[in-house]
Amino acid sequence: MILIVDISVTVKLFLEEEDADLADNVFKQAKDGEILLFAPTLTSYEVLNTLVKENIPNDEIQEHLLMLKDYTEAKIINLVDYSESLALKTLEIATIDTKGKGHISSYDATFHALAILQQGVFLTADKKHYEKTKDIIGFVLLLGDFFDK
């Protein structure tokens, strides 16, 4: 199974949040080769941004970034570089009419676009994004529902 994990899932590796144990289990499955994880390269910057906003001490942030680097080098998570096809699919998703459910950010759209292009499933813990896109785009699953499937 191919999963594209967004920042709302990945950052749970570093913060004590609801469903952090589920995120740990997803990454453990990837480490064990049961699933393949992908994310766009912007993940590294979004992790950094989130940890800074959470007022995590710099030395801890550096440790977390090293862990993320180790995960990418070990291919536990595969970071995908910018491409024209990814940018165009992101644009398509970011400009979709959500039928009054709100704007889809280009950041969220990038993860969703990658899921479509990789023929995978976009795994998110962002309930607002899930509700906006589940019926009009598909390819999306909430982290809390992943182990129920």
VOGU-359911 format. One record per residue: x, y, z of N, C-alpha, C in turn; residue in three letters. Coordinates in nm, 2 decimals, always signed. Example, Ala and Ser with C-alpha at 12.3 -4.5 7.8 and 13.67 -1.06 7.14 Angstrom:
<recs>
+--------+--------+--------+--------+--------+--------+--------+--------+--------+------+
!    npx !    npy !    npz !   capx !   capy !   capz !    cpx !    cpy !    cpz ! code !
+--------+--------+--------+--------+--------+--------+--------+--------+--------+------+
!  +1.32 !  -0.57 !  +0.78 !  +1.23 !  -0.45 !  +0.78 !  +1.32 !  -0.33 !  +0.78 !  ALA !
!  +1.28 !  -0.22 !  +0.71 !  +1.37 !  -0.11 !  +0.71 !  +1.29 !  +0.00 !  +0.79 !  SER !
+--------+--------+--------+--------+--------+--------+--------+--------+--------+------+
</recs>
This chain:
<recs>
+--------+--------+--------+--------+--------+--------+--------+--------+--------+------+
!    npx !    npy !    npz !   capx !   capy !   capz !    cpx !    cpy !    cpz ! code !
+--------+--------+--------+--------+--------+--------+--------+--------+--------+------+
!  +0.08 !  -0.12 !  +0.00 !  +0.00 !  +0.00 !  +0.00 !  +0.09 !  +0.12 !  +0.00 !  MET !
!  +0.05 !  +0.22 !  -0.08 !  +0.12 !  +0.35 !  -0.09 !  +0.04 !  +0.45 !  -0.01 !  ILE !
!  +0.11 !  +0.51 !  +0.08 !  +0.05 !  +0.62 !  +0.16 !  +0.13 !  +0.75 !  +0.14 !  LEU !
!  +0.06 !  +0.86 !  +0.13 !  +0.12 !  +0.99 !  +0.13 !  +0.08 !  +1.05 !  +0.26 !  ILE !
!  +0.17 !  +1.08 !  +0.35 !  +0.14 !  +1.13 !  +0.48 !  +0.17 !  +1.28 !  +0.48 !  VAL !
!  +0.08 !  +1.36 !  +0.54 !  +0.09 !  +1.50 !  +0.54 !  +0.16 !  +1.54 !  +0.68 !  ASP !
!  +0.17 !  +1.67 !  +0.69 !  +0.24 !  +1.72 !  +0.81 !  +0.16 !  +1.69 !  +0.94 !  ILE !
!  +0.03 !  +1.68 !  +0.93 !  -0.05 !  +1.66 !  +1.05 !  -0.03 !  +1.52 !  +1.10 !  SER !
!  +0.02 !  +1.43 !  +1.02 !  +0.06 !  +1.29 !  +1.06 !  +0.21 !  +1.29 !  +1.10 !  VAL !
!  +0.29 !  +1.34 !  +1.02 !  +0.44 !  +1.33 !  +1.04 !  +0.48 !  +1.40 !  +1.17 !  THR !
!  +0.42 !  +1.52 !  +1.20 !  +0.46 !  +1.59 !  +1.32 !  +0.42 !  +1.52 !  +1.45 !  VAL !
!  +0.33 !  +1.43 !  +1.44 !  +0.29 !  +1.35 !  +1.56 !  +0.41 !  +1.26 !  +1.61 !  LYS !
!  +0.51 !  +1.24 !  +1.52 !  +0.63 !  +1.17 !  +1.57 !  +0.70 !  +1.25 !  +1.67 !  LEU !
!  +0.68 !  +1.38 !  +1.67 !  +0.77 !  +1.47 !  +1.75 !  +0.69 !  +1.54 !  +1.86 !  PHE !
!  +0.56 !  +1.54 !  +1.85 !  +0.47 !  +1.61 !  +1.95 !  +0.38 !  +1.51 !  +2.02 !  LEU !
!  +0.35 !  +1.54 !  +2.14 !  +0.25 !  +1.45 !  +2.21 !  +0.11 !  +1.51 !  +2.18 !  GLU !
!  +0.05 !  +1.45 !  +2.08 !  -0.08 !  +1.49 !  +2.03 !  -0.17 !  +1.37 !  +2.02 !  GLU !
!  -0.30 !  +1.40 !  +2.01 !  -0.40 !  +1.29 !  +1.99 !  -0.35 !  +1.21 !  +1.86 !  GLU !
!  -0.36 !  +1.08 !  +1.88 !  -0.33 !  +0.98 !  +1.77 !  -0.18 !  +0.97 !  +1.74 !  ASP !
!  -0.10 !  +1.02 !  +1.83 !  +0.05 !  +1.01 !  +1.80 !  +0.09 !  +0.87 !  +1.80 !  ALA !
!  +0.02 !  +0.78 !  +1.88 !  +0.06 !  +0.64 !  +1.87 !  +0.02 !  +0.58 !  +1.74 !  ASP !
!  -0.08 !  +0.63 !  +1.67 !  -0.12 !  +0.58 !  +1.54 !  -0.02 !  +0.62 !  +1.44 !  LEU !
!  +0.03 !  +0.74 !  +1.45 !  +0.13 !  +0.79 !  +1.35 !  +0.26 !  +0.70 !  +1.37 !  ALA !
!  +0.30 !  +0.68 !  +1.50 !  +0.41 !  +0.59 !  +1.52 !  +0.39 !  +0.45 !  +1.46 !  ASP !
!  +0.27 !  +0.40 !  +1.47 !  +0.24 !  +0.27 !  +1.41 !  +0.25 !  +0.27 !  +1.25 !  ASN !
!  +0.21 !  +0.38 !  +1.19 !  +0.22 !  +0.39 !  +1.05 !  +0.37 !  +0.39 !  +1.01 !  VAL !
!  +0.45 !  +0.47 !  +1.08 !  +0.59 !  +0.47 !  +1.04 !  +0.66 !  +0.34 !  +1.08 !  PHE !
!  +0.61 !  +0.27 !  +1.18 !  +0.67 !  +0.14 !  +1.21 !  +0.64 !  +0.04 !  +1.09 !  LYS !
!  +0.51 !  +0.05 !  +1.04 !  +0.48 !  -0.04 !  +0.93 !  +0.57 !  -0.01 !  +0.81 !  GLN !
!  +0.60 !  +0.12 !  +0.79 !  +0.68 !  +0.15 !  +0.68 !  +0.83 !  +0.10 !  +0.70 !  ALA !
!  +0.87 !  +0.11 !  +0.82 !  +1.01 !  +0.06 !  +0.86 !  +1.01 !  -0.09 !  +0.83 !  LYS !
!  +0.90 !  -0.16 !  +0.86 !  +0.89 !  -0.30 !  +0.85 !  +0.87 !  -0.35 !  +0.70 !  ASP !
!  +0.85 !  -0.25 !  +0.61 !  +0.82 !  -0.28 !  +0.47 !  +0.68 !  -0.32 !  +0.44 !  GLY !
!  +0.59 !  -0.30 !  +0.53 !  +0.45 !  -0.34 !  +0.51 !  +0.38 !  -0.23 !  +0.42 !  GLU !
!  +0.42 !  -0.11 !  +0.43 !  +0.36 !  +0.00 !  +0.35 !  +0.47 !  +0.09 !  +0.29 !  ILE !
!  +0.44 !  +0.17 !  +0.19 !  +0.54 !  +0.27 !  +0.14 !  +0.49 !  +0.40 !  +0.18 !  LEU !
!  +0.57 !  +0.49 !  +0.24 !  +0.53 !  +0.62 !  +0.27 !  +0.60 !  +0.72 !  +0.18 !  LEU !
!  +0.53 !  +0.82 !  +0.13 !  +0.58 !  +0.93 !  +0.05 !  +0.53 !  +1.06 !  +0.11 !  PHE !
!  +0.60 !  +1.17 !  +0.08 !  +0.56 !  +1.30 !  +0.11 !  +0.64 !  +1.40 !  +0.02 !  ALA !
!  +0.59 !  +1.52 !  -0.01 !  +0.67 !  +1.61 !  -0.08 !  +0.78 !  +1.67 !  +0.00 !  PRO !
!  +0.89 !  +1.72 !  -0.06 !  +1.00 !  +1.77 !  +0.02 !  +0.97 !  +1.88 !  +0.11 !  THR !
!  +0.86 !  +1.95 !  +0.08 !  +0.82 !  +2.06 !  +0.17 !  +0.79 !  +2.01 !  +0.31 !  LEU !
!  +0.78 !  +1.88 !  +0.33 !  +0.75 !  +1.82 !  +0.46 !  +0.86 !  +1.87 !  +0.56 !  THR !
!  +0.98 !  +1.86 !  +0.52 !  +1.09 !  +1.90 !  +0.62 !  +1.07 !  +2.04 !  +0.67 !  SER !
!  +1.03 !  +2.14 !  +0.58 !  +1.01 !  +2.27 !  +0.62 !  +0.89 !  +2.29 !  +0.70 !  TYR !
!  +0.79 !  +2.21 !  +0.67 !  +0.66 !  +2.22 !  +0.75 !  +0.68 !  +2.16 !  +0.89 !  GLU !
!  +0.76 !  +2.06 !  +0.90 !  +0.79 !  +2.00 !  +1.03 !  +0.87 !  +2.11 !  +1.11 !  VAL !
!  +0.97 !  +2.17 !  +1.05 !  +1.04 !  +2.28 !  +1.12 !  +0.95 !  +2.39 !  +1.16 !  LEU !
!  +0.87 !  +2.44 !  +1.08 !  +0.77 !  +2.55 !  +1.11 !  +0.68 !  +2.51 !  +1.22 !  ASN !
!  +0.63 !  +2.39 !  +1.22 !  +0.54 !  +2.35 !  +1.33 !  +0.61 !  +2.34 !  +1.46 !  THR !
!  +0.73 !  +2.29 !  +1.46 !  +0.80 !  +2.27 !  +1.59 !  +0.84 !  +2.41 !  +1.64 !  LEU !
!  +0.88 !  +2.50 !  +1.56 !  +0.91 !  +2.64 !  +1.60 !  +0.78 !  +2.70 !  +1.66 !  VAL !
!  +0.67 !  +2.69 !  +1.59 !  +0.54 !  +2.75 !  +1.64 !  +0.50 !  +2.69 !  +1.77 !  LYS !
!  +0.54 !  +2.57 !  +1.80 !  +0.51 !  +2.50 !  +1.93 !  +0.61 !  +2.54 !  +2.04 !  GLU !
!  +0.70 !  +2.62 !  +2.01 !  +0.80 !  +2.67 !  +2.10 !  +0.89 !  +2.56 !  +2.16 !  ASN !
!  +0.92 !  +2.46 !  +2.08 !  +1.01 !  +2.35 !  +2.11 !  +1.15 !  +2.41 !  +2.12 !  ILE !
!  +1.23 !  +2.38 !  +2.22 !  +1.37 !  +2.43 !  +2.22 !  +1.45 !  +2.39 !  +2.10 !  PRO !
!  +1.54 !  +2.48 !  +2.06 !  +1.61 !  +2.46 !  +1.93 !  +1.69 !  +2.32 !  +1.93 !  ASN !
!  +1.75 !  +2.29 !  +2.04 !  +1.82 !  +2.16 !  +2.04 !  +1.73 !  +2.04 !  +2.02 !  ASP !
!  +1.61 !  +2.05 !  +2.07 !  +1.51 !  +1.94 !  +2.05 !  +1.47 !  +1.94 !  +1.90 !  GLU !
!  +1.45 !  +2.06 !  +1.85 !  +1.41 !  +2.07 !  +1.70 !  +1.52 !  +2.01 !  +1.62 !  ILE !
!  +1.64 !  +2.03 !  +1.65 !  +1.75 !  +1.98 !  +1.57 !  +1.75 !  +1.83 !  +1.58 !  GLN !
!  +1.73 !  +1.77 !  +1.70 !  +1.72 !  +1.63 !  +1.71 !  +1.60 !  +1.57 !  +1.63 !  GLU !
!  +1.49 !  +1.64 !  +1.63 !  +1.38 !  +1.59 !  +1.55 !  +1.41 !  +1.59 !  +1.40 !  HIS !
!  +1.47 !  +1.70 !  +1.36 !  +1.51 !  +1.71 !  +1.22 !  +1.61 !  +1.60 !  +1.17 !  LEU !
!  +1.70 !  +1.57 !  +1.26 !  +1.79 !  +1.46 !  +1.24 !  +1.72 !  +1.33 !  +1.23 !  LEU !
!  +1.62 !  +1.31 !  +1.31 !  +1.54 !  +1.19 !  +1.31 !  +1.47 !  +1.18 !  +1.17 !  MET !
!  +1.41 !  +1.29 !  +1.13 !  +1.34 !  +1.29 !  +1.00 !  +1.44 !  +1.26 !  +0.89 !  LEU !
!  +1.56 !  +1.32 !  +0.89 !  +1.66 !  +1.29 !  +0.79 !  +1.70 !  +1.14 !  +0.79 !  LYS !
!  +1.71 !  +1.09 !  +0.91 !  +1.74 !  +0.94 !  +0.92 !  +1.63 !  +0.86 !  +0.86 !  ASP !
!  +1.51 !  +0.90 !  +0.88 !  +1.39 !  +0.83 !  +0.82 !  +1.40 !  +0.83 !  +0.67 !  TYR !
!  +1.44 !  +0.95 !  +0.62 !  +1.44 !  +0.96 !  +0.47 !  +1.56 !  +0.88 !  +0.41 !  THR !
!  +1.67 !  +0.89 !  +0.48 !  +1.78 !  +0.81 !  +0.43 !  +1.76 !  +0.66 !  +0.44 !  GLU !
!  +1.68 !  +0.62 !  +0.54 !  +1.65 !  +0.47 !  +0.55 !  +1.53 !  +0.44 !  +0.46 !  ALA !
!  +1.48 !  +0.53 !  +0.39 !  +1.36 !  +0.51 !  +0.30 !  +1.24 !  +0.47 !  +0.38 !  LYS !
!  +1.23 !  +0.51 !  +0.51 !  +1.11 !  +0.48 !  +0.58 !  +1.00 !  +0.58 !  +0.53 !  ILE !
!  +1.04 !  +0.70 !  +0.50 !  +0.96 !  +0.79 !  +0.42 !  +1.04 !  +0.85 !  +0.31 !  ILE !
!  +0.98 !  +0.85 !  +0.19 !  +1.04 !  +0.89 !  +0.07 !  +0.99 !  +1.03 !  +0.03 !  ASN !
!  +1.08 !  +1.13 !  +0.03 !  +1.05 !  +1.26 !  +0.00 !  +1.06 !  +1.29 !  -0.15 !  LEU !
!  +0.95 !  +1.34 !  -0.21 !  +0.95 !  +1.36 !  -0.35 !  +0.97 !  +1.51 !  -0.39 !  VAL !
!  +1.06 !  +1.53 !  -0.48 !  +1.10 !  +1.66 !  -0.52 !  +0.99 !  +1.72 !  -0.61 !  ASP !
!  +0.99 !  +1.86 !  -0.62 !  +0.91 !  +1.93 !  -0.71 !  +0.92 !  +1.88 !  -0.85 !  TYR !
!  +0.80 !  +1.87 !  -0.92 !  +0.80 !  +1.84 !  -1.06 !  +0.68 !  +1.92 !  -1.12 !  SER !
!  +0.69 !  +1.94 !  -1.25 !  +0.58 !  +2.01 !  -1.32 !  +0.45 !  +1.94 !  -1.30 !  GLU !
!  +0.45 !  +1.81 !  -1.31 !  +0.32 !  +1.73 !  -1.30 !  +0.27 !  +1.75 !  -1.16 !  SER !
!  +0.35 !  +1.75 !  -1.06 !  +0.30 !  +1.77 !  -0.92 !  +0.25 !  +1.91 !  -0.90 !  LEU !
!  +0.32 !  +2.01 !  -0.96 !  +0.27 !  +2.15 !  -0.95 !  +0.14 !  +2.16 !  -1.02 !  ALA !
!  +0.12 !  +2.11 !  -1.14 !  +0.00 !  +2.12 !  -1.21 !  -0.12 !  +2.05 !  -1.14 !  LEU !
!  -0.10 !  +1.93 !  -1.09 !  -0.20 !  +1.86 !  -1.01 !  -0.24 !  +1.94 !  -0.89 !  LYS !
!  -0.13 !  +2.00 !  -0.82 !  -0.16 !  +2.08 !  -0.70 !  -0.25 !  +2.20 !  -0.74 !  THR !
!  -0.22 !  +2.26 !  -0.84 !  -0.30 !  +2.38 !  -0.89 !  -0.44 !  +2.34 !  -0.91 !  LEU !
!  -0.46 !  +2.22 !  -0.98 !  -0.59 !  +2.17 !  -1.01 !  -0.67 !  +2.15 !  -0.88 !  GLU !
!  -0.61 !  +2.09 !  -0.78 !  -0.68 !  +2.06 !  -0.65 !  -0.70 !  +2.19 !  -0.57 !  ILE !
!  -0.60 !  +2.28 !  -0.57 !  -0.61 !  +2.40 !  -0.49 !  -0.72 !  +2.50 !  -0.54 !  ALA !
!  -0.76 !  +2.48 !  -0.67 !  -0.86 !  +2.57 !  -0.73 !  -1.00 !  +2.50 !  -0.75 !  THR !
!  -1.01 !  +2.38 !  -0.69 !  -1.14 !  +2.31 !  -0.70 !  -1.25 !  +2.38 !  -0.62 !  ILE !
!  -1.37 !  +2.38 !  -0.67 !  -1.48 !  +2.43 !  -0.60 !  -1.52 !  +2.33 !  -0.49 !  ASP !
!  -1.51 !  +2.36 !  -0.36 !  -1.53 !  +2.27 !  -0.25 !  -1.68 !  +2.28 !  -0.21 !  THR !
!  -1.76 !  +2.34 !  -0.29 !  -1.91 !  +2.35 !  -0.26 !  -1.93 !  +2.41 !  -0.12 !  LYS !
!  -1.86 !  +2.52 !  -0.10 !  -1.88 !  +2.60 !  +0.02 !  -1.81 !  +2.55 !  +0.14 !  GLY !
!  -1.72 !  +2.45 !  +0.13 !  -1.65 !  +2.39 !  +0.25 !  -1.52 !  +2.46 !  +0.28 !  LYS !
!  -1.48 !  +2.56 !  +0.20 !  -1.36 !  +2.63 !  +0.23 !  -1.25 !  +2.61 !  +0.13 !  GLY !
!  -1.15 !  +2.69 !  +0.13 !  -1.04 !  +2.69 !  +0.04 !  -0.94 !  +2.57 !  +0.08 !  HIS !
!  -0.89 !  +2.51 !  -0.02 !  -0.78 !  +2.41 !  -0.01 !  -0.65 !  +2.48 !  -0.03 !  ILE !
!  -0.57 !  +2.48 !  +0.07 !  -0.44 !  +2.55 !  +0.06 !  -0.35 !  +2.47 !  -0.04 !  SER !
!  -0.26 !  +2.55 !  -0.10 !  -0.16 !  +2.48 !  -0.19 !  -0.08 !  +2.38 !  -0.12 !  SER !
!  -0.05 !  +2.40 !  +0.01 !  +0.03 !  +2.30 !  +0.08 !  -0.05 !  +2.17 !  +0.10 !  TYR !
!  -0.17 !  +2.18 !  +0.14 !  -0.25 !  +2.06 !  +0.15 !  -0.27 !  +1.99 !  +0.02 !  ASP !
!  -0.29 !  +2.08 !  -0.08 !  -0.32 !  +2.03 !  -0.22 !  -0.20 !  +1.95 !  -0.27 !  ALA !
!  -0.08 !  +1.99 !  -0.23 !  +0.05 !  +1.92 !  -0.28 !  +0.05 !  +1.78 !  -0.23 !  THR !
!  +0.01 !  +1.75 !  -0.11 !  +0.01 !  +1.62 !  -0.05 !  -0.10 !  +1.54 !  -0.12 !  PHE !
!  -0.21 !  +1.60 !  -0.14 !  -0.32 !  +1.53 !  -0.21 !  -0.29 !  +1.50 !  -0.36 !  HIS !
!  -0.22 !  +1.59 !  -0.42 !  -0.18 !  +1.57 !  -0.56 !  -0.08 !  +1.46 !  -0.57 !  ALA !
!  +0.01 !  +1.45 !  -0.48 !  +0.11 !  +1.34 !  -0.48 !  +0.04 !  +1.21 !  -0.46 !  LEU !
!  -0.06 !  +1.20 !  -0.38 !  -0.13 !  +1.07 !  -0.36 !  -0.20 !  +1.03 !  -0.49 !  ALA !
!  -0.25 !  +1.12 !  -0.56 !  -0.32 !  +1.09 !  -0.69 !  -0.21 !  +1.04 !  -0.79 !  ILE !
!  -0.10 !  +1.12 !  -0.80 !  +0.00 !  +1.08 !  -0.90 !  +0.07 !  +0.95 !  -0.86 !  LEU !
!  +0.08 !  +0.92 !  -0.73 !  +0.15 !  +0.80 !  -0.69 !  +0.05 !  +0.68 !  -0.69 !  GLN !
!  -0.08 !  +0.71 !  -0.72 !  -0.18 !  +0.61 !  -0.71 !  -0.19 !  +0.55 !  -0.57 !  GLN !
!  -0.18 !  +0.64 !  -0.47 !  -0.18 !  +0.60 !  -0.33 !  -0.30 !  +0.66 !  -0.26 !  GLY !
!  -0.29 !  +0.66 !  -0.13 !  -0.39 !  +0.72 !  -0.05 !  -0.33 !  +0.83 !  +0.04 !  VAL !
!  -0.39 !  +0.94 !  +0.04 !  -0.35 !  +1.06 !  +0.12 !  -0.39 !  +1.04 !  +0.27 !  PHE !
!  -0.30 !  +1.02 !  +0.36 !  -0.33 !  +0.99 !  +0.50 !  -0.31 !  +1.12 !  +0.57 !  LEU !
!  -0.42 !  +1.17 !  +0.64 !  -0.41 !  +1.30 !  +0.71 !  -0.48 !  +1.28 !  +0.85 !  THR !
!  -0.44 !  +1.37 !  +0.94 !  -0.51 !  +1.38 !  +1.06 !  -0.59 !  +1.51 !  +1.07 !  ALA !
!  -0.59 !  +1.58 !  +0.95 !  -0.65 !  +1.71 !  +0.94 !  -0.80 !  +1.69 !  +0.90 !  ASP !
!  -0.89 !  +1.69 !  +1.00 !  -1.03 !  +1.66 !  +0.98 !  -1.10 !  +1.76 !  +0.89 !  LYS !
!  -1.06 !  +1.89 !  +0.89 !  -1.12 !  +1.99 !  +0.81 !  -1.08 !  +1.96 !  +0.66 !  LYS !
!  -0.96 !  +1.92 !  +0.63 !  -0.92 !  +1.89 !  +0.49 !  -0.99 !  +1.77 !  +0.45 !  HIS !
!  -1.00 !  +1.67 !  +0.53 !  -1.07 !  +1.54 !  +0.50 !  -1.21 !  +1.57 !  +0.46 !  TYR !
!  -1.28 !  +1.65 !  +0.54 !  -1.42 !  +1.68 !  +0.51 !  -1.44 !  +1.76 !  +0.38 !  GLU !
!  -1.34 !  +1.85 !  +0.35 !  -1.35 !  +1.93 !  +0.23 !  -1.33 !  +1.84 !  +0.11 !  LYS !
!  -1.25 !  +1.74 !  +0.12 !  -1.21 !  +1.67 !  -0.01 !  -1.26 !  +1.53 !  -0.02 !  THR !
!  -1.31 !  +1.46 !  +0.08 !  -1.34 !  +1.32 !  +0.07 !  -1.44 !  +1.29 !  -0.04 !  LYS !
!  -1.53 !  +1.37 !  -0.07 !  -1.63 !  +1.34 !  -0.17 !  -1.60 !  +1.40 !  -0.31 !  ASP !
!  -1.52 !  +1.50 !  -0.31 !  -1.49 !  +1.56 !  -0.44 !  -1.36 !  +1.52 !  -0.50 !  ILE !
!  -1.27 !  +1.48 !  -0.42 !  -1.14 !  +1.44 !  -0.47 !  -1.11 !  +1.29 !  -0.45 !  ILE !
!  -1.15 !  +1.24 !  -0.33 !  -1.12 !  +1.11 !  -0.29 !  -0.97 !  +1.09 !  -0.26 !  GLY !
!  -0.93 !  +0.96 !  -0.26 !  -0.79 !  +0.93 !  -0.23 !  -0.74 !  +0.97 !  -0.09 !  PHE !
!  -0.83 !  +0.99 !  +0.00 !  -0.80 !  +1.05 !  +0.13 !  -0.86 !  +0.96 !  +0.24 !  VAL !
!  -0.78 !  +0.95 !  +0.35 !  -0.82 !  +0.87 !  +0.47 !  -0.77 !  +0.94 !  +0.59 !  LEU !
!  -0.85 !  +0.94 !  +0.69 !  -0.81 !  +1.00 !  +0.82 !  -0.72 !  +0.90 !  +0.90 !  LEU !
!  -0.62 !  +0.95 !  +0.96 !  -0.53 !  +0.87 !  +1.04 !  -0.61 !  +0.78 !  +1.14 !  LEU !
!  -0.71 !  +0.84 !  +1.20 !  -0.78 !  +0.76 !  +1.30 !  -0.86 !  +0.64 !  +1.24 !  GLY !
!  -0.88 !  +0.65 !  +1.11 !  -0.96 !  +0.54 !  +1.05 !  -0.86 !  +0.44 !  +0.98 !  ASP !
!  -0.73 !  +0.47 !  +0.97 !  -0.64 !  +0.38 !  +0.90 !  -0.64 !  +0.24 !  +0.95 !  PHE !
!  -0.63 !  +0.22 !  +1.08 !  -0.62 !  +0.09 !  +1.14 !  -0.76 !  +0.02 !  +1.15 !  PHE !
!  -0.87 !  +0.09 !  +1.12 !  -1.00 !  +0.04 !  +1.12 !  -1.04 !  -0.03 !  +0.99 !  ASP !
!  -0.96 !  +0.00 !  +0.89 !  -1.00 !  -0.04 !  +0.75 !  -0.98 !  -0.19 !  +0.74 !  LYS !
+--------+--------+--------+--------+--------+--------+--------+--------+--------+------+
</recs>
